[in-house]
Each structure stands twice: as structure tokens, then as C-alpha cells.
Amino acid sequence: MPYITSVERIGLQQGLQQGRAEGLREGLLAAISLGLELKFGNGSGTVLEEIRQIEDLSVIQAIYDQIKTAQSLAELRRIYSNAI
């Protein structure tokens, strides 16, 4: 195993964290897409495009958590209206 300096190790750890966060974001967006389609039909495409603009994982997670109980697309929009 080659020697890795502490700076390289930190860079590697940061890269892994960024990769995990991006993977989590993509997974949540895929789940949200499916949930929106199943619950609200194909007309939810504009909402999904708005959600895809959000970078904050906590907001994306909140949207994911609320799809099951949301009664309308407007109710979901209230969750992320300040994040866009």
C-alpha cells in the first residue's frame, strides 16, 4: 500500500463525503420522482424540476418524508418554497 500524506488523506475523506452526499441526493430525488408520479400522476413534473434545483439535503429529505402524507402539490411546495 503506497504512503498517503495527511493532506492526501484529508482530500480523500472529503471526496468520499462529497460522493456519499451526491449519491444520497440522487437516491432521494429518484424516490421523490416515483412518489410524486404514484401519488399525483404525471402532472407533477414541474414540481420535480423545482425540487431538482434544491441543493440542501435536509430540505430534500423533508420533501421525501412528507410525500406520503401530503394532500396536494401545493402542500409539498410549502416545504421548499424558501429553498429555491
N, CA, C and O atoms as a Maestro MAE file, in Angstrom:
{
 s_m_m2io_version
 :::
 2.0.0
}

f_m_ct {
 s_m_title
 :::
 protein
 m_atom[336] {
  # First column is atom index #
  i_m_mmod_type
  r_m_x_coord
  r_m_y_coord
  r_m_z_coord
  i_m_residue_number
  s_m_chain_name
  s_m_pdb_residue_name
  s_m_pdb_atom_name
  i_m_atomic_number
  :::
  1 25 0.852 -1.171 0.000 1 A "MET " " N  " 7
  2 3 0.000 0.000 0.000 1 A "MET " " CA " 6
  3 2 0.903 1.241 0.000 1 A "MET " " C  " 6
  4 15 1.795 1.364 0.839 1 A "MET " " O  " 8
  5 25 0.669 2.142 -0.930 2 A "PRO " " N  " 7
  6 3 1.520 3.336 -1.008 2 A "PRO " " CA " 6
  7 2 1.261 4.274 0.172 2 A "PRO " " C  " 6
  8 15 0.186 4.290 0.771 2 A "PRO " " O  " 8
  9 25 2.294 5.047 0.471 3 A "TYR " " N  " 7
  10 3 2.192 6.023 1.549 3 A "TYR " " CA " 6
  11 2 1.268 7.167 1.123 3 A "TYR " " C  " 6
  12 15 1.365 7.674 0.006 3 A "TYR " " O  " 8
  13 25 0.385 7.559 2.017 4 A "ILE " " N  " 7
  14 3 -0.532 8.673 1.764 4 A "ILE " " CA " 6
  15 2 -0.267 9.730 2.823 4 A "ILE " " C  " 6
  16 15 -0.290 9.447 4.021 4 A "ILE " " O  " 8
  17 25 -0.017 10.940 2.369 5 A "THR " " N  " 7
  18 3 0.232 12.026 3.322 5 A "THR " " CA " 6
  19 2 -1.078 12.407 3.998 5 A "THR " " C  " 6
  20 15 -2.161 12.047 3.535 5 A "THR " " O  " 8
  21 25 -0.961 13.141 5.102 6 A "SER " " N  " 7
  22 3 -2.161 13.557 5.829 6 A "SER " " CA " 6
  23 2 -3.022 14.472 4.963 6 A "SER " " C  " 6
  24 15 -4.249 14.427 5.060 6 A "SER " " O  " 8
  25 25 -2.416 15.288 4.132 7 A "VAL " " N  " 7
  26 3 -3.180 16.172 3.241 7 A "VAL " " CA " 6
  27 2 -3.949 15.346 2.218 7 A "VAL " " C  " 6
  28 15 -5.110 15.632 1.924 7 A "VAL " " O  " 8
  29 25 -3.295 14.322 1.679 8 A "GLU " " N  " 7
  30 3 -3.967 13.439 0.720 8 A "GLU " " CA " 6
  31 2 -5.107 12.673 1.396 8 A "GLU " " C  " 6
  32 15 -6.168 12.473 0.805 8 A "GLU " " O  " 8
  33 25 -4.876 12.251 2.631 9 A "ARG " " N  " 7
  34 3 -5.899 11.512 3.375 9 A "ARG " " CA " 6
  35 2 -7.124 12.397 3.612 9 A "ARG " " C  " 6
  36 15 -8.260 11.947 3.466 9 A "ARG " " O  " 8
  37 25 -6.888 13.644 3.975 10 A "ILE " " N  " 7
  38 3 -7.997 14.590 4.184 10 A "ILE " " CA " 6
  39 2 -8.748 14.805 2.882 10 A "ILE " " C  " 6
  40 15 -9.979 14.813 2.864 10 A "ILE " " O  " 8
  41 25 -8.017 14.978 1.802 11 A "GLY " " N  " 7
  42 3 -8.654 15.156 0.500 11 A "GLY " " CA " 6
  43 2 -9.476 13.940 0.102 11 A "GLY " " C  " 6
  44 15 -10.575 14.073 -0.436 11 A "GLY " " O  " 8
  45 25 -8.944 12.766 0.366 12 A "LEU " " N  " 7
  46 3 -9.661 11.528 0.068 12 A "LEU " " CA " 6
  47 2 -10.941 11.435 0.889 12 A "LEU " " C  " 6
  48 15 -11.993 11.072 0.363 12 A "LEU " " O  " 8
  49 25 -10.856 11.759 2.168 13 A "GLN " " N  " 7
  50 3 -12.036 11.713 3.032 13 A "GLN " " CA " 6
  51 2 -13.095 12.710 2.575 13 A "GLN " " C  " 6
  52 15 -14.285 12.395 2.561 13 A "GLN " " O  " 8
  53 25 -12.664 13.903 2.204 14 A "GLN " " N  " 7
  54 3 -13.612 14.907 1.721 14 A "GLN " " CA " 6
  55 2 -14.267 14.458 0.423 14 A "GLN " " C  " 6
  56 15 -15.463 14.669 0.217 14 A "GLN " " O  " 8
  57 25 -13.486 13.844 -0.445 15 A "GLY " " N  " 7
  58 3 -14.034 13.329 -1.702 15 A "GLY " " CA " 6
  59 2 -15.060 12.240 -1.463 15 A "GLY " " C  " 6
  60 15 -16.095 12.200 -2.128 15 A "GLY " " O  " 8
  61 25 -14.777 11.357 -0.519 16 A "LEU " " N  " 7
  62 3 -15.724 10.294 -0.180 16 A "LEU " " CA " 6
  63 2 -17.014 10.874 0.397 16 A "LEU " " C  " 6
  64 15 -18.104 10.411 0.059 16 A "LEU " " O  " 8
  65 25 -16.902 11.878 1.261 17 A "GLN " " N  " 7
  66 3 -18.086 12.510 1.848 17 A "GLN " " CA " 6
  67 2 -18.928 13.187 0.770 17 A "GLN " " C  " 6
  68 15 -20.155 13.082 0.771 17 A "GLN " " O  " 8
  69 25 -18.264 13.877 -0.141 18 A "GLN " " N  " 7
  70 3 -18.999 14.540 -1.227 18 A "GLN " " CA " 6
  71 2 -19.693 13.512 -2.113 18 A "GLN " " C  " 6
  72 15 -20.825 13.723 -2.547 18 A "GLN " " O  " 8
  73 25 -19.015 12.405 -2.380 19 A "GLY " " N  " 7
  74 3 -19.601 11.340 -3.191 19 A "GLY " " CA " 6
  75 2 -20.814 10.717 -2.517 19 A "GLY " " C  " 6
  76 15 -21.821 10.441 -3.169 19 A "GLY " " O  " 8
  77 25 -20.716 10.500 -1.229 20 A "ARG " " N  " 7
  78 3 -21.861 9.943 -0.486 20 A "ARG " " CA " 6
  79 2 -23.037 10.907 -0.488 20 A "ARG " " C  " 6
  80 15 -24.182 10.495 -0.672 20 A "ARG " " O  " 8
  81 25 -22.758 12.188 -0.284 21 A "ALA " " N  " 7
  82 3 -23.826 13.192 -0.274 21 A "ALA " " CA " 6
  83 2 -24.503 13.265 -1.640 21 A "ALA " " C  " 6
  84 15 -25.728 13.353 -1.718 21 A "ALA " " O  " 8
  85 25 -23.724 13.230 -2.706 22 A "GLU " " N  " 7
  86 3 -24.297 13.276 -4.046 22 A "GLU " " CA " 6
  87 2 -25.124 12.021 -4.333 22 A "GLU " " C  " 6
  88 15 -26.188 12.093 -4.948 22 A "GLU " " O  " 8
  89 25 -24.619 10.872 -3.878 23 A "GLY " " N  " 7
  90 3 -25.369 9.629 -4.041 23 A "GLY " " CA " 6
  91 2 -26.681 9.651 -3.265 23 A "GLY " " C  " 6
  92 15 -27.712 9.203 -3.767 23 A "GLY " " O  " 8
  93 25 -26.640 10.166 -2.054 24 A "LEU " " N  " 7
  94 3 -27.854 10.298 -1.246 24 A "LEU " " CA " 6
  95 2 -28.845 11.229 -1.925 24 A "LEU " " C  " 6
  96 15 -30.039 10.933 -1.984 24 A "LEU " " O  " 8
  97 25 -28.357 12.354 -2.439 25 A "ARG " " N  " 7
  98 3 -29.215 13.324 -3.123 25 A "ARG " " CA " 6
  99 2 -29.889 12.681 -4.329 25 A "ARG " " C  " 6
  100 15 -31.098 12.826 -4.514 25 A "ARG " " O  " 8
  101 25 -29.124 11.979 -5.144 26 A "GLU " " N  " 7
  102 3 -29.684 11.337 -6.336 26 A "GLU " " CA " 6
  103 2 -30.698 10.258 -5.964 26 A "GLU " " C  " 6
  104 15 -31.729 10.118 -6.622 26 A "GLU " " O  " 8
  105 25 -30.406 9.495 -4.909 27 A "GLY " " N  " 7
  106 3 -31.347 8.475 -4.453 27 A "GLY " " CA " 6
  107 2 -32.652 9.074 -3.953 27 A "GLY " " C  " 6
  108 15 -33.734 8.575 -4.262 27 A "GLY " " O  " 8
  109 25 -32.542 10.150 -3.175 28 A "LEU " " N  " 7
  110 3 -33.749 10.820 -2.688 28 A "LEU " " CA " 6
  111 2 -34.559 11.401 -3.839 28 A "LEU " " C  " 6
  112 15 -35.786 11.313 -3.840 28 A "LEU " " O  " 8
  113 25 -33.882 11.993 -4.817 29 A "LEU " " N  " 7
  114 3 -34.595 12.566 -5.964 29 A "LEU " " CA " 6
  115 2 -35.306 11.483 -6.775 29 A "LEU " " C  " 6
  116 15 -36.412 11.705 -7.268 29 A "LEU " " O  " 8
  117 25 -34.683 10.324 -6.915 30 A "ALA " " N  " 7
  118 3 -35.332 9.214 -7.617 30 A "ALA " " CA " 6
  119 2 -36.569 8.742 -6.858 30 A "ALA " " C  " 6
  120 15 -37.608 8.470 -7.459 30 A "ALA " " O  " 8
  121 25 -36.453 8.648 -5.541 31 A "ALA " " N  " 7
  122 3 -37.591 8.227 -4.719 31 A "ALA " " CA " 6
  123 2 -38.705 9.271 -4.754 31 A "ALA " " C  " 6
  124 15 -39.883 8.918 -4.813 31 A "ALA " " O  " 8
  125 25 -38.345 10.539 -4.718 32 A "ILE " " N  " 7
  126 3 -39.336 11.617 -4.784 32 A "ILE " " CA " 6
  127 2 -40.042 11.579 -6.137 32 A "ILE " " C  " 6
  128 15 -41.260 11.745 -6.207 32 A "ILE " " O  " 8
  129 25 -39.295 11.364 -7.192 33 A "SER " " N  " 7
  130 3 -39.876 11.282 -8.530 33 A "SER " " CA " 6
  131 2 -40.921 10.175 -8.596 33 A "SER " " C  " 6
  132 15 -42.025 10.387 -9.097 33 A "SER " " O  " 8
  133 25 -40.577 9.008 -8.095 34 A "LEU " " N  " 7
  134 3 -41.514 7.889 -8.085 34 A "LEU " " CA " 6
  135 2 -42.726 8.195 -7.206 34 A "LEU " " C  " 6
  136 15 -43.864 7.937 -7.597 34 A "LEU " " O  " 8
  137 25 -42.478 8.741 -6.031 35 A "GLY " " N  " 7
  138 3 -43.573 9.068 -5.119 35 A "GLY " " CA " 6
  139 2 -44.531 10.089 -5.710 35 A "GLY " " C  " 6
  140 15 -45.747 9.947 -5.587 35 A "GLY " " O  " 8
  141 25 -43.992 11.112 -6.346 36 A "LEU " " N  " 7
  142 3 -44.845 12.126 -6.973 36 A "LEU " " CA " 6
  143 2 -45.684 11.524 -8.091 36 A "LEU " " C  " 6
  144 15 -46.874 11.815 -8.204 36 A "LEU " " O  " 8
  145 25 -45.066 10.685 -8.915 37 A "GLU " " N  " 7
  146 3 -45.792 10.078 -10.015 37 A "GLU " " CA " 6
  147 2 -46.899 9.162 -9.515 37 A "GLU " " C  " 6
  148 15 -48.012 9.176 -10.041 37 A "GLU " " O  " 8
  149 25 -46.590 8.369 -8.501 38 A "LEU " " N  " 7
  150 3 -47.589 7.440 -7.977 38 A "LEU " " CA " 6
  151 2 -48.742 8.158 -7.266 38 A "LEU " " C  " 6
  152 15 -49.899 7.754 -7.380 38 A "LEU " " O  " 8
  153 25 -48.416 9.212 -6.544 39 A "LYS " " N  " 7
  154 3 -49.437 9.886 -5.745 39 A "LYS " " CA " 6
  155 2 -50.209 10.949 -6.533 39 A "LYS " " C  " 6
  156 15 -51.424 11.081 -6.384 39 A "LYS " " O  " 8
  157 25 -49.486 11.708 -7.376 40 A "PHE " " N  " 7
  158 3 -50.112 12.849 -8.034 40 A "PHE " " CA " 6
  159 2 -50.175 12.724 -9.559 40 A "PHE " " C  " 6
  160 15 -50.716 13.607 -10.223 40 A "PHE " " O  " 8
  161 25 -49.640 11.659 -10.114 41 A "GLY " " N  " 7
  162 3 -49.706 11.441 -11.553 41 A "GLY " " CA " 6
  163 2 -48.605 12.157 -12.313 41 A "GLY " " C  " 6
  164 15 -47.710 12.760 -11.720 41 A "GLY " " O  " 8
  165 25 -48.684 12.081 -13.619 42 A "ASN " " N  " 7
  166 3 -47.644 12.637 -14.488 42 A "ASN " " CA " 6
  167 2 -47.601 14.159 -14.466 42 A "ASN " " C  " 6
  168 15 -46.608 14.736 -14.908 42 A "ASN " " O  " 8
  169 25 -48.620 14.823 -13.979 43 A "GLY " " N  " 7
  170 3 -48.660 16.280 -13.936 43 A "GLY " " CA " 6
  171 2 -47.757 16.899 -12.895 43 A "GLY " " C  " 6
  172 15 -47.741 18.120 -12.741 43 A "GLY " " O  " 8
  173 25 -47.018 16.102 -12.189 44 A "SER " " N  " 7
  174 3 -46.147 16.617 -11.125 44 A "SER " " CA " 6
  175 2 -44.732 16.917 -11.620 44 A "SER " " C  " 6
  176 15 -43.834 17.153 -10.812 44 A "SER " " O  " 8
  177 25 -44.529 16.911 -12.917 45 A "GLY " " N  " 7
  178 3 -43.199 17.124 -13.488 45 A "GLY " " CA " 6
  179 2 -42.599 18.472 -13.169 45 A "GLY " " C  " 6
  180 15 -41.393 18.571 -12.944 45 A "GLY " " O  " 8
  181 25 -43.413 19.518 -13.143 46 A "THR " " N  " 7
  182 3 -42.871 20.853 -12.844 46 A "THR " " CA " 6
  183 2 -42.404 20.930 -11.395 46 A "THR " " C  " 6
  184 15 -41.406 21.587 -11.098 46 A "THR " " O  " 8
  185 25 -43.106 20.278 -10.514 47 A "VAL " " N  " 7
  186 3 -42.699 20.260 -9.102 47 A "VAL " " CA " 6
  187 2 -41.373 19.526 -8.965 47 A "VAL " " C  " 6
  188 15 -40.496 19.956 -8.216 47 A "VAL " " O  " 8
  189 25 -41.224 18.424 -9.683 48 A "LEU " " N  " 7
  190 3 -39.975 17.679 -9.624 48 A "LEU " " CA " 6
  191 2 -38.814 18.516 -10.145 48 A "LEU " " C  " 6
  192 15 -37.722 18.474 -9.578 48 A "LEU " " O  " 8
  193 25 -39.026 19.260 -11.194 49 A "GLU " " N  " 7
  194 3 -37.959 20.117 -11.718 49 A "GLU " " CA " 6
  195 2 -37.583 21.202 -10.705 49 A "GLU " " C  " 6
  196 15 -36.410 21.559 -10.590 49 A "GLU " " O  " 8
  197 25 -38.557 21.720 -9.980 50 A "GLU " " N  " 7
  198 3 -38.265 22.698 -8.927 50 A "GLU " " CA " 6
  199 2 -37.440 22.051 -7.814 50 A "GLU " " C  " 6
  200 15 -36.490 22.646 -7.306 50 A "GLU " " O  " 8
  201 25 -37.811 20.836 -7.447 51 A "ILE " " N  " 7
  202 3 -37.120 20.125 -6.376 51 A "ILE " " CA " 6
  203 2 -35.683 19.810 -6.783 51 A "ILE " " C  " 6
  204 15 -34.777 19.875 -5.953 51 A "ILE " " O  " 8
  205 25 -35.472 19.476 -8.037 52 A "ARG " " N  " 7
  206 3 -34.113 19.150 -8.521 52 A "ARG " " CA " 6
  207 2 -33.155 20.338 -8.390 52 A "ARG " " C  " 6
  208 15 -31.941 20.140 -8.367 52 A "ARG " " O  " 8
  209 25 -33.666 21.542 -8.306 53 A "GLN " " N  " 7
  210 3 -32.829 22.737 -8.160 53 A "GLN " " CA " 6
  211 2 -32.306 22.906 -6.731 53 A "GLN " " C  " 6
  212 15 -31.365 23.666 -6.502 53 A "GLN " " O  " 8
  213 25 -32.900 22.215 -5.792 54 A "ILE " " N  " 7
  214 3 -32.538 22.348 -4.382 54 A "ILE " " CA " 6
  215 2 -31.247 21.583 -4.111 54 A "ILE " " C  " 6
  216 15 -31.110 20.426 -4.508 54 A "ILE " " O  " 8
  217 25 -30.315 22.223 -3.444 55 A "GLU " " N  " 7
  218 3 -29.037 21.595 -3.104 55 A "GLU " " CA " 6
  219 2 -29.001 21.108 -1.654 55 A "GLU " " C  " 6
  220 15 -28.242 20.194 -1.330 55 A "GLU " " O  " 8
  221 25 -29.803 21.702 -0.788 56 A "ASP " " N  " 7
  222 3 -29.802 21.394 0.639 56 A "ASP " " CA " 6
  223 2 -30.428 20.014 0.882 56 A "ASP " " C  " 6
  224 15 -31.623 19.820 0.660 56 A "ASP " " O  " 8
  225 25 -29.610 19.062 1.339 57 A "LEU " " N  " 7
  226 3 -30.100 17.706 1.562 57 A "LEU " " CA " 6
  227 2 -31.191 17.627 2.621 57 A "LEU " " C  " 6
  228 15 -32.077 16.777 2.532 57 A "LEU " " O  " 8
  229 25 -31.140 18.490 3.609 58 A "SER " " N  " 7
  230 3 -32.163 18.439 4.656 58 A "SER " " CA " 6
  231 2 -33.535 18.830 4.099 58 A "SER " " C  " 6
  232 15 -34.552 18.292 4.535 58 A "SER " " O  " 8
  233 25 -33.571 19.746 3.155 59 A "VAL " " N  " 7
  234 3 -34.837 20.130 2.521 59 A "VAL " " CA " 6
  235 2 -35.331 18.992 1.633 59 A "VAL " " C  " 6
  236 15 -36.520 18.672 1.642 59 A "VAL " " O  " 8
  237 25 -34.431 18.378 0.869 60 A "ILE " " N  " 7
  238 3 -34.811 17.252 0.014 60 A "ILE " " CA " 6
  239 2 -35.327 16.098 0.873 60 A "ILE " " C  " 6
  240 15 -36.305 15.443 0.513 60 A "ILE " " O  " 8
  241 25 -34.674 15.851 1.999 61 A "GLN " " N  " 7
  242 3 -35.133 14.800 2.910 61 A "GLN " " CA " 6
  243 2 -36.515 15.123 3.462 61 A "GLN " " C  " 6
  244 15 -37.358 14.233 3.574 61 A "GLN " " O  " 8
  245 25 -36.757 16.376 3.805 62 A "ALA " " N  " 7
  246 3 -38.067 16.788 4.326 62 A "ALA " " CA " 6
  247 2 -39.162 16.574 3.280 62 A "ALA " " C  " 6
  248 15 -40.263 16.135 3.611 62 A "ALA " " O  " 8
  249 25 -38.860 16.882 2.028 63 A "ILE " " N  " 7
  250 3 -39.829 16.657 0.949 63 A "ILE " " CA " 6
  251 2 -40.129 15.172 0.838 63 A "ILE " " C  " 6
  252 15 -41.289 14.767 0.762 63 A "ILE " " O  " 8
  253 25 -39.086 14.371 0.829 64 A "TYR " " N  " 7
  254 3 -39.250 12.918 0.756 64 A "TYR " " CA " 6
  255 2 -40.128 12.406 1.904 64 A "TYR " " C  " 6
  256 15 -41.018 11.582 1.693 64 A "TYR " " O  " 8
  257 25 -39.872 12.893 3.099 65 A "ASP " " N  " 7
  258 3 -40.618 12.455 4.283 65 A "ASP " " CA " 6
  259 2 -42.090 12.847 4.212 65 A "ASP " " C  " 6
  260 15 -42.937 12.149 4.770 65 A "ASP " " O  " 8
  261 25 -42.411 13.949 3.537 66 A "GLN " " N  " 7
  262 3 -43.779 14.469 3.520 66 A "GLN " " CA " 6
  263 2 -44.632 13.973 2.360 66 A "GLN " " C  " 6
  264 15 -45.845 14.185 2.364 66 A "GLN " " O  " 8
  265 25 -44.040 13.322 1.372 67 A "ILE " " N  " 7
  266 3 -44.822 12.868 0.215 67 A "ILE " " CA " 6
  267 2 -45.960 11.954 0.642 67 A "ILE " " C  " 6
  268 15 -47.069 12.055 0.115 67 A "ILE " " O  " 8
  269 25 -45.700 11.078 1.576 68 A "LYS " " N  " 7
  270 3 -46.708 10.102 1.997 68 A "LYS " " CA " 6
  271 2 -47.953 10.770 2.575 68 A "LYS " " C  " 6
  272 15 -49.068 10.302 2.347 68 A "LYS " " O  " 8
  273 25 -47.772 11.851 3.315 69 A "THR " " N  " 7
  274 3 -48.912 12.477 3.993 69 A "THR " " CA " 6
  275 2 -49.440 13.727 3.284 69 A "THR " " C  " 6
  276 15 -50.506 14.230 3.640 69 A "THR " " O  " 8
  277 25 -48.714 14.229 2.295 70 A "ALA " " N  " 7
  278 3 -49.143 15.455 1.601 70 A "ALA " " CA " 6
  279 2 -50.450 15.206 0.854 70 A "ALA " " C  " 6
  280 15 -50.632 14.173 0.211 70 A "ALA " " O  " 8
  281 25 -51.340 16.166 0.955 71 A "GLN " " N  " 7
  282 3 -52.630 16.056 0.278 71 A "GLN " " CA " 6
  283 2 -52.625 16.702 -1.104 71 A "GLN " " C  " 6
  284 15 -53.493 16.421 -1.930 71 A "GLN " " O  " 8
  285 25 -51.640 17.572 -1.352 72 A "SER " " N  " 7
  286 3 -51.591 18.267 -2.636 72 A "SER " " CA " 6
  287 2 -50.153 18.663 -2.956 72 A "SER " " C  " 6
  288 15 -49.276 18.643 -2.093 72 A "SER " " O  " 8
  289 25 -49.937 19.021 -4.216 73 A "LEU " " N  " 7
  290 3 -48.626 19.511 -4.621 73 A "LEU " " CA " 6
  291 2 -48.323 20.853 -3.963 73 A "LEU " " C  " 6
  292 15 -47.169 21.152 -3.656 73 A "LEU " " O  " 8
  293 25 -49.355 21.659 -3.746 74 A "ALA " " N  " 7
  294 3 -49.165 22.950 -3.080 74 A "ALA " " CA " 6
  295 2 -48.638 22.751 -1.658 74 A "ALA " " C  " 6
  296 15 -47.817 23.533 -1.178 74 A "ALA " " O  " 8
  297 25 -49.106 21.723 -1.004 75 A "GLU " " N  " 7
  298 3 -48.630 21.422 0.352 75 A "GLU " " CA " 6
  299 2 -47.144 21.070 0.330 75 A "GLU " " C  " 6
  300 15 -46.397 21.489 1.215 75 A "GLU " " O  " 8
  301 25 -46.713 20.313 -0.661 76 A "LEU " " N  " 7
  302 3 -45.289 19.992 -0.793 76 A "LEU " " CA " 6
  303 2 -44.481 21.232 -1.120 76 A "LEU " " C  " 6
  304 15 -43.374 21.402 -0.608 76 A "LEU " " O  " 8
  305 25 -45.009 22.094 -1.958 77 A "ARG " " N  " 7
  306 3 -44.297 23.323 -2.332 77 A "ARG " " CA " 6
  307 2 -43.998 24.198 -1.130 77 A "ARG " " C  " 6
  308 15 -42.972 24.878 -1.094 77 A "ARG " " O  " 8
  309 25 -44.891 24.187 -0.140 78 A "ARG " " N  " 7
  310 3 -44.665 24.999 1.063 78 A "ARG " " CA " 6
  311 2 -43.394 24.581 1.799 78 A "ARG " " C  " 6
  312 15 -42.756 25.400 2.460 78 A "ARG " " O  " 8
  313 25 -43.032 23.313 1.684 79 A "ILE " " N  " 7
  314 3 -41.837 22.801 2.369 79 A "ILE " " CA " 6
  315 2 -40.582 23.435 1.783 79 A "ILE " " C  " 6
  316 15 -39.658 23.785 2.517 79 A "ILE " " O  " 8
  317 25 -40.548 23.580 0.474 80 A "TYR " " N  " 7
  318 3 -39.315 24.044 -0.164 80 A "TYR " " CA " 6
  319 2 -39.385 25.415 -0.799 80 A "TYR " " C  " 6
  320 15 -38.438 25.825 -1.470 80 A "TYR " " O  " 8
  321 25 -40.461 26.129 -0.611 81 A "SER " " N  " 7
  322 3 -40.624 27.428 -1.267 81 A "SER " " CA " 6
  323 2 -39.498 28.410 -0.932 81 A "SER " " C  " 6
  324 15 -39.140 29.231 -1.776 81 A "SER " " O  " 8
  325 25 -38.947 28.350 0.245 82 A "ASN " " N  " 7
  326 3 -37.857 29.263 0.632 82 A "ASN " " CA " 6
  327 2 -36.489 28.755 0.179 82 A "ASN " " C  " 6
  328 15 -35.520 29.515 0.185 82 A "ASN " " O  " 8
  329 25 -36.396 27.489 -0.211 83 A "ALA " " N  " 7
  330 3 -35.105 26.904 -0.567 83 A "ALA " " CA " 6
  331 2 -34.711 27.160 -2.018 83 A "ALA " " C  " 6
  332 15 -33.551 26.978 -2.386 83 A "ALA " " O  " 8
  333 25 -35.656 27.574 -2.832 84 A "ILE " " N  " 7
  334 3 -35.348 27.796 -4.256 84 A "ILE " " CA " 6
  335 2 -34.871 29.205 -4.476 84 A "ILE " " C  " 6
  336 15 -34.563 29.582 -5.607 84 A "ILE " " O  " 8
  :::
 }
 m_bond[335] {
  # First column is bond index #
  i_m_from
  i_m_to
  i_m_order
  :::
  1 1 2 1
  2 2 3 1
  3 3 4 2
  4 3 5 1
  5 5 6 1
  6 6 7 1
  7 7 8 2
  8 7 9 1
  9 9 10 1
  10 10 11 1
  11 11 12 2
  12 11 13 1
  13 13 14 1
  14 14 15 1
  15 15 16 2
  16 15 17 1
  17 17 18 1
  18 18 19 1
  19 19 20 2
  20 19 21 1
  21 21 22 1
  22 22 23 1
  23 23 24 2
  24 23 25 1
  25 25 26 1
  26 26 27 1
  27 27 28 2
  28 27 29 1
  29 29 30 1
  30 30 31 1
  31 31 32 2
  32 31 33 1
  33 33 34 1
  34 34 35 1
  35 35 36 2
  36 35 37 1
  37 37 38 1
  38 38 39 1
  39 39 40 2
  40 39 41 1
  41 41 42 1
  42 42 43 1
  43 43 44 2
  44 43 45 1
  45 45 46 1
  46 46 47 1
  47 47 48 2
  48 47 49 1
  49 49 50 1
  50 50 51 1
  51 51 52 2
  52 51 53 1
  53 53 54 1
  54 54 55 1
  55 55 56 2
  56 55 57 1
  57 57 58 1
  58 58 59 1
  59 59 60 2
  60 59 61 1
  61 61 62 1
  62 62 63 1
  63 63 64 2
  64 63 65 1
  65 65 66 1
  66 66 67 1
  67 67 68 2
  68 67 69 1
  69 69 70 1
  70 70 71 1
  71 71 72 2
  72 71 73 1
  73 73 74 1
  74 74 75 1
  75 75 76 2
  76 75 77 1
  77 77 78 1
  78 78 79 1
  79 79 80 2
  80 79 81 1
  81 81 82 1
  82 82 83 1
  83 83 84 2
  84 83 85 1
  85 85 86 1
  86 86 87 1
  87 87 88 2
  88 87 89 1
  89 89 90 1
  90 90 91 1
  91 91 92 2
  92 91 93 1
  93 93 94 1
  94 94 95 1
  95 95 96 2
  96 95 97 1
  97 97 98 1
  98 98 99 1
  99 99 100 2
  100 99 101 1
  101 101 102 1
  102 102 103 1
  103 103 104 2
  104 103 105 1
  105 105 106 1
  106 106 107 1
  107 107 108 2
  108 107 109 1
  109 109 110 1
  110 110 111 1
  111 111 112 2
  112 111 113 1
  113 113 114 1
  114 114 115 1
  115 115 116 2
  116 115 117 1
  117 117 118 1
  118 118 119 1
  119 119 120 2
  120 119 121 1
  121 121 122 1
  122 122 123 1
  123 123 124 2
  124 123 125 1
  125 125 126 1
  126 126 127 1
  127 127 128 2
  128 127 129 1
  129 129 130 1
  130 130 131 1
  131 131 132 2
  132 131 133 1
  133 133 134 1
  134 134 135 1
  135 135 136 2
  136 135 137 1
  137 137 138 1
  138 138 139 1
  139 139 140 2
  140 139 141 1
  141 141 142 1
  142 142 143 1
  143 143 144 2
  144 143 145 1
  145 145 146 1
  146 146 147 1
  147 147 148 2
  148 147 149 1
  149 149 150 1
  150 150 151 1
  151 151 152 2
  152 151 153 1
  153 153 154 1
  154 154 155 1
  155 155 156 2
  156 155 157 1
  157 157 158 1
  158 158 159 1
  159 159 160 2
  160 159 161 1
  161 161 162 1
  162 162 163 1
  163 163 164 2
  164 163 165 1
  165 165 166 1
  166 166 167 1
  167 167 168 2
  168 167 169 1
  169 169 170 1
  170 170 171 1
  171 171 172 2
  172 171 173 1
  173 173 174 1
  174 174 175 1
  175 175 176 2
  176 175 177 1
  177 177 178 1
  178 178 179 1
  179 179 180 2
  180 179 181 1
  181 181 182 1
  182 182 183 1
  183 183 184 2
  184 183 185 1
  185 185 186 1
  186 186 187 1
  187 187 188 2
  188 187 189 1
  189 189 190 1
  190 190 191 1
  191 191 192 2
  192 191 193 1
  193 193 194 1
  194 194 195 1
  195 195 196 2
  196 195 197 1
  197 197 198 1
  198 198 199 1
  199 199 200 2
  200 199 201 1
  201 201 202 1
  202 202 203 1
  203 203 204 2
  204 203 205 1
  205 205 206 1
  206 206 207 1
  207 207 208 2
  208 207 209 1
  209 209 210 1
  210 210 211 1
  211 211 212 2
  212 211 213 1
  213 213 214 1
  214 214 215 1
  215 215 216 2
  216 215 217 1
  217 217 218 1
  218 218 219 1
  219 219 220 2
  220 219 221 1
  221 221 222 1
  222 222 223 1
  223 223 224 2
  224 223 225 1
  225 225 226 1
  226 226 227 1
  227 227 228 2
  228 227 229 1
  229 229 230 1
  230 230 231 1
  231 231 232 2
  232 231 233 1
  233 233 234 1
  234 234 235 1
  235 235 236 2
  236 235 237 1
  237 237 238 1
  238 238 239 1
  239 239 240 2
  240 239 241 1
  241 241 242 1
  242 242 243 1
  243 243 244 2
  244 243 245 1
  245 245 246 1
  246 246 247 1
  247 247 248 2
  248 247 249 1
  249 249 250 1
  250 250 251 1
  251 251 252 2
  252 251 253 1
  253 253 254 1
  254 254 255 1
  255 255 256 2
  256 255 257 1
  257 257 258 1
  258 258 259 1
  259 259 260 2
  260 259 261 1
  261 261 262 1
  262 262 263 1
  263 263 264 2
  264 263 265 1
  265 265 266 1
  266 266 267 1
  267 267 268 2
  268 267 269 1
  269 269 270 1
  270 270 271 1
  271 271 272 2
  272 271 273 1
  273 273 274 1
  274 274 275 1
  275 275 276 2
  276 275 277 1
  277 277 278 1
  278 278 279 1
  279 279 280 2
  280 279 281 1
  281 281 282 1
  282 282 283 1
  283 283 284 2
  284 283 285 1
  285 285 286 1
  286 286 287 1
  287 287 288 2
  288 287 289 1
  289 289 290 1
  290 290 291 1
  291 291 292 2
  292 291 293 1
  293 293 294 1
  294 294 295 1
  295 295 296 2
  296 295 297 1
  297 297 298 1
  298 298 299 1
  299 299 300 2
  300 299 301 1
  301 301 302 1
  302 302 303 1
  303 303 304 2
  304 303 305 1
  305 305 306 1
  306 306 307 1
  307 307 308 2
  308 307 309 1
  309 309 310 1
  310 310 311 1
  311 311 312 2
  312 311 313 1
  313 313 314 1
  314 314 315 1
  315 315 316 2
  316 315 317 1
  317 317 318 1
  318 318 319 1
  319 319 320 2
  320 319 321 1
  321 321 322 1
  322 322 323 1
  323 323 324 2
  324 323 325 1
  325 325 326 1
  326 326 327 1
  327 327 328 2
  328 327 329 1
  329 329 330 1
  330 330 331 1
  331 331 332 2
  332 331 333 1
  333 333 334 1
  334 334 335 1
  335 335 336 2
  :::
 }
}
